[in-house]
Amino acid sequence: MIFDVDGVMTDGSLFYTDAGEEIKAFNSLDGHGLKMLTGTGVQLAIITGRTSRLVEHRARNLGVQHLIQGAHDKLASFEQLLLETGYTAEQCGYMGDDVIDLPVMRRVNFAVAVPDSPTLVRQHAHYVTGARGGHGAVREVCEFIMQAQGTFDALMAHYLR
């Protein structure tokens, strides 16, 4: 499963300090959802158009196996990711929020958008989350995938014992 960052893992807001450092807010529920999804055997990737050490730290913390930053052509980055992993486009899902994500969304077998995405993006999604980006949308998708896999109930049983 491949994720965009701004507008998906965050609410899309960009904060800068006086020193010019970028600050982002990530949702902890999303983070735990990603860790649980990884635990079911799903590999995670991030393809983002921006470049940030902050995203590198977050990806490492979450166990994201593949991180591509500065992807101005996300389709080319996606094709490179397929070559590196040996996966086909049909084996992949992608979650994005803007028109720059459409080329990848149109290639994968499971395209996800957030509700505040532009209409065109939502029209090309197989699934539109109820939660907004940065506010539990990633967690929602992780749980949706685990339910589709049949791994969700067994994983939740661990917490309900």
C-alpha positions in Angstrom: 0.0 0.0 0.0 1.4 3.4 -1.1 0.6 6.7 0.6 1.0 10.3 -0.3 1.9 12.5 2.7 0.5 16.1 2.6 -3.3 15.9 2.7 -3.3 12.2 3.4 -1.0 11.5 6.4 -1.4 15.2 7.3 -4.2 17.6 6.9 -2.2 19.3 4.2 -1.2 22.3 6.3 2.4 23.4 6.0 4.0 25.1 9.0 7.3 26.9 8.9 9.5 28.1 11.7 11.3 31.5 11.5 14.4 29.5 10.6 12.5 28.1 7.6 12.1 24.6 9.0 9.0 22.7 8.0 6.7 21.3 10.6 4.0 18.7 10.0 1.4 17.2 12.3 0.8 13.4 12.0 -2.0 11.5 13.5 -1.0 8.8 16.1 -4.0 6.7 15.2 -2.9 6.6 11.6 0.6 5.6 12.7 -0.7 2.7 14.7 -2.9 1.6 11.9 0.2 1.6 9.6 2.1 -0.5 12.1 -0.8 -3.0 12.4 -1.1 -3.2 8.6 2.6 -4.0 8.3 2.1 -6.7 10.9 -0.3 -8.4 8.6 2.4 -8.7 5.9 1.4 -5.6 3.8 4.5 -3.7 2.6 4.2 0.1 2.9 5.5 2.8 0.7 5.4 6.6 0.5 5.6 8.6 -2.7 5.5 12.3 -2.0 6.2 15.4 -4.1 7.9 17.3 -1.3 11.2 16.4 0.4 11.5 16.6 4.2 13.7 15.1 6.8 10.6 15.0 9.0 8.9 12.6 6.6 12.1 10.4 6.6 11.9 10.2 10.4 8.2 9.4 10.4 8.6 6.7 7.7 11.5 5.1 9.7 9.5 5.2 12.9 6.5 3.5 11.3 8.5 0.8 9.5 7.7 2.1 6.0 9.8 0.0 3.7 10.0 2.3 0.7 10.2 6.1 0.7 10.4 8.2 -2.4 10.5 12.0 -1.8 10.7 14.8 -4.3 8.5 12.9 -6.8 7.4 15.5 -9.2 6.4 12.7 -11.6 4.7 10.3 -9.3 3.9 7.8 -12.1 7.6 7.5 -12.9 8.4 7.1 -9.2 5.7 4.4 -9.0 7.1 2.6 -12.0 10.6 2.6 -10.3 9.0 1.3 -7.1 7.5 -1.6 -9.1 10.9 -2.4 -10.6 12.5 -2.4 -7.2 9.9 -4.5 -5.4 8.8 -6.9 -8.2 5.2 -6.1 -7.6 2.7 -5.4 -10.4 0.4 -2.3 -10.4 -2.5 -4.7 -9.9 -1.0 -5.8 -6.6 -0.8 -2.3 -5.3 -3.0 0.3 -3.6 -2.5 4.0 -3.5 -3.9 6.7 -1.3 -3.7 10.3 -2.6 -5.6 13.6 -2.4 -4.8 15.7 -5.4 -4.5 15.6 -9.2 -0.8 14.9 -9.0 -1.8 11.5 -7.6 -4.2 10.6 -10.4 -1.7 8.9 -12.7 -0.8 6.4 -10.0 -4.4 6.1 -8.7 -5.5 5.1 -12.3 -2.9 2.3 -12.5 -3.4 0.6 -9.1 -6.0 -2.0 -8.2 -7.2 0.0 -5.1 -7.2 3.8 -5.3 -8.2 5.8 -2.2 -9.0 9.5 -1.8 -9.9 11.6 1.2 -13.2 13.5 1.3 -11.6 16.9 0.8 -9.9 15.9 -2.4 -11.0 17.6 -5.6 -14.0 16.1 -7.2 -12.0 14.7 -10.1 -9.7 12.8 -7.7 -12.7 11.4 -5.8 -14.3 10.3 -9.1 -11.2 8.1 -9.8 -11.1 6.5 -6.4 -12.4 3.0 -5.6 -12.9 4.2 -2.0 -13.2 7.6 -0.4 -12.6 7.8 3.3 -15.1 9.2 5.7 -12.2 10.8 7.7 -10.1 13.6 6.4 -6.4 13.5 5.7 -4.4 13.8 8.9 -7.6 13.0 10.9 -7.8 9.2 10.8 -8.1 8.6 7.0 -5.0 6.4 6.9 -6.2 4.4 9.9 -9.6 3.9 8.2 -7.9 2.5 5.1 -5.6 0.3 7.1 -8.6 -1.2 9.0 -10.5 -1.5 5.7 -7.6 -3.5 4.2 -7.3 -5.7 7.2 -11.0 -6.4 7.2 -10.8 -7.4 3.5 -7.8 -9.6 4.3 -9.6 -11.3 7.1 -6.9 -10.3 9.6 -8.7 -7.5 11.5 -10.7 -9.6 14.0 -7.7 -11.8 15.0 -5.6 -8.6 15.5 -8.3 -6.9 17.5 -8.7 -10.1 19.7 -5.2 -9.4 21.0 -6.5 -6.0 22.4 -9.8 -7.4 23.7 -8.4 -10.2 25.8 
